[in-house]
Amino acid sequence: MIGRVIVFARVPRAGEVKTRLARAIGDAAALAHYRTMLRDTLAVVREAQVGSPGLEAELCISGDDRDGECARLAAAHGFALTTQVGSSLGERIEAALARALEEGRVPVLVGSDVVSLTAGDLDDAFGALRERDAVFGPTEDGGYALVGLGRQVPRLFEDMPWGRDSLMAATRRRLQEGAVRWSQLRTLWDVDEEPDLRRWLAG
């Protein structure tokens, strides 16, 4: 099994990343924190690669990388740089996972602001996919920050309540309806609002 970690990220640009957080701390500060979160996430993936030789990684971006910032980040970490395809988040996730599966890889996709993510979580995800069709890392706010597939699962990302606290519950129902064999990892948390930022900075 050849695994591939896909890090979903927006091109770092003021006013376009961490917009909810920016309302509390300003665009410039939100951008600076976002850049740190993205670098930290890539470092976690690199750590997982050290423990799992052959594990592939890609930085899959949304937005115009006209300044080459994401290209430089990907190159510095030895990641492939790809572009998100689709008009909705569900379409973009599905397309990235499907592409990896079609290329004979077992993909695990994570967000770029999951400050609680560890290399162990990635190892656990790939371990689960040796026996399951799907794996999810739920978040404290009712969504999920990690998803991996061992095979294509129809309708898993269609018409879902993205950005709402019912996302993981709706996903569980969809998995049950499709009789999908899946595993759930430990609950993670990410940075969306100012209290999350304070929690992260407190260490």
C-alpha positions in Angstrom: 0.0 0.0 0.0 1.4 3.4 -1.0 -0.1 6.2 1.0 -0.5 9.8 0.1 -1.1 12.7 2.4 -3.0 15.6 0.8 -2.8 18.9 2.7 -5.7 21.2 1.6 -4.8 24.8 1.9 -5.6 28.3 0.6 -2.9 30.4 -0.9 -1.8 32.7 1.9 -3.2 36.2 1.2 -4.5 38.8 3.6 -8.3 39.0 3.6 -8.6 35.5 2.1 -7.5 33.2 4.9 -8.9 32.7 8.4 -11.6 35.3 7.8 -13.5 34.5 11.0 -10.4 34.9 13.0 -9.5 38.1 11.1 -12.7 39.7 12.3 -11.3 39.6 15.8 -7.5 40.2 15.3 -7.2 41.8 11.8 -6.2 40.5 8.4 -2.5 40.8 8.9 -2.4 38.9 12.2 -4.7 36.2 10.8 -2.5 35.8 7.8 0.7 35.5 9.9 -0.9 32.9 12.1 -2.2 31.0 9.1 1.3 30.9 7.6 2.6 29.4 10.8 -0.2 26.8 10.9 0.4 25.8 7.3 4.2 25.4 7.9 3.5 23.4 11.1 1.1 21.1 9.2 3.7 20.4 6.5 6.2 19.6 9.2 3.9 17.1 10.8 3.5 15.4 7.4 7.3 15.4 6.9 7.6 13.7 10.3 5.1 11.0 9.2 7.2 10.5 6.1 10.3 9.9 8.1 8.5 7.1 10.0 6.9 5.7 6.8 9.4 5.6 3.9 7.6 5.8 0.6 4.7 7.9 1.9 3.9 10.5 -0.6 2.7 14.1 0.2 1.2 16.9 -1.7 0.1 20.5 -1.0 -3.2 21.0 -2.8 -4.1 24.6 -3.0 -7.0 26.9 -3.7 -6.2 30.3 -5.1 -3.7 31.9 -7.4 -0.1 31.2 -6.2 1.1 34.2 -8.3 3.9 35.0 -5.8 5.1 31.4 -5.7 4.8 31.1 -2.0 3.1 27.7 -2.0 5.4 26.4 -4.8 8.4 27.3 -2.6 6.8 25.7 0.5 6.1 22.5 -1.4 9.5 22.3 -2.9 11.2 23.0 0.5 9.3 20.0 2.0 9.6 17.8 -1.1 5.9 17.8 -1.7 4.0 17.8 -5.0 2.0 21.0 -5.6 -1.5 20.5 -7.0 -4.6 22.6 -7.5 -8.0 22.0 -6.0 -10.7 21.3 -8.6 -14.4 21.8 -8.1 -16.9 24.6 -7.2 -17.7 23.4 -3.7 -15.6 22.1 -0.9 -17.2 18.6 -1.3 -16.4 18.5 -5.0 -12.8 19.6 -4.3 -12.3 17.0 -1.6 -13.8 14.2 -3.7 -11.7 15.2 -6.7 -8.4 15.1 -4.8 -9.2 11.8 -3.2 -10.4 10.3 -6.4 -7.3 11.3 -8.3 -5.1 9.7 -5.8 -7.1 6.5 -5.8 -7.0 6.4 -9.6 -3.2 6.7 -9.4 -3.1 3.6 -7.2 -2.5 5.5 -4.0 -4.4 5.3 -0.6 -5.1 9.0 0.3 -5.5 10.8 3.6 -6.6 14.4 3.3 -6.1 17.0 6.1 -6.7 20.7 6.5 -3.9 23.2 7.0 -5.1 24.6 10.3 -5.4 21.4 12.4 -3.0 22.4 15.0 -3.7 19.3 17.1 -2.7 16.9 14.3 0.3 14.6 14.9 2.3 12.2 12.8 0.7 9.5 15.0 -2.7 10.5 13.8 -1.6 10.0 10.2 -0.1 6.7 11.0 -3.3 5.6 12.7 -5.3 6.7 9.6 -3.3 4.7 7.2 -3.4 1.7 9.6 -7.2 1.9 9.7 -7.3 2.0 5.9 -5.6 -1.4 5.7 -8.9 -2.9 6.9 -11.5 -0.2 6.3 -13.0 1.7 3.3 -12.8 5.1 5.0 -11.4 6.8 8.1 -12.3 10.2 9.7 -10.7 12.4 12.3 -13.7 14.3 13.8 -13.3 17.8 15.3 -14.6 19.2 18.6 -16.9 21.6 16.6 -18.8 18.7 15.0 -17.0 18.6 11.7 -13.9 16.7 10.7 -10.3 17.6 9.9 -9.1 14.4 8.4 -10.6 12.0 5.8 -9.0 9.0 4.1 -10.4 6.5 1.6 -9.4 3.0 0.7 -11.8 3.0 -2.2 -14.3 5.4 -3.9 -17.4 5.9 -1.8 -20.4 7.3 -3.8 -22.1 10.4 -2.5 -20.0 10.8 0.6 -19.3 14.5 -0.1 -22.5 15.5 -1.9 -25.0 17.9 -0.3 -23.3 17.9 3.1 -23.6 20.7 5.7 -20.1 22.1 5.2 -18.9 24.5 7.9 -21.7 23.5 10.3 -21.6 21.5 13.5 -23.8 18.8 12.0 -21.2 17.7 9.4 -19.8 14.7 11.1 -23.2 13.5 12.2 -24.5 13.8 8.6 -21.4 12.0 7.4 -22.0 9.1 9.8 -25.5 8.7 8.5 -24.2 8.7 4.9 -21.7 6.0 5.8 -24.3 3.9 7.5 -26.7 4.2 4.6 -23.9 3.1 2.2 -22.9 0.2 4.4 -19.3 1.6 4.4 -16.7 0.0 6.6 -15.1 2.9 8.4 -13.1 3.9 11.4 -13.0 7.0 13.6 -9.8 8.4 15.0 -9.4 10.6 18.1 -11.1 13.9 18.1 -9.0 16.8 16.8 -9.4 20.6 17.0 -8.5 23.4 14.6 -8.2 27.2 14.7 -11.3 29.1 13.5 -12.0 31.7 16.1 -10.1 33.8 18.6 -10.6 31.3 21.6 -9.0 28.6 19.4 -6.1 30.9 18.7 -5.6 31.6 22.4 -5.7 27.8 23.2 -3.1 27.1 20.5 -0.7 29.9 21.6 -1.0 28.8 25.2 0.5 25.5 24.1 
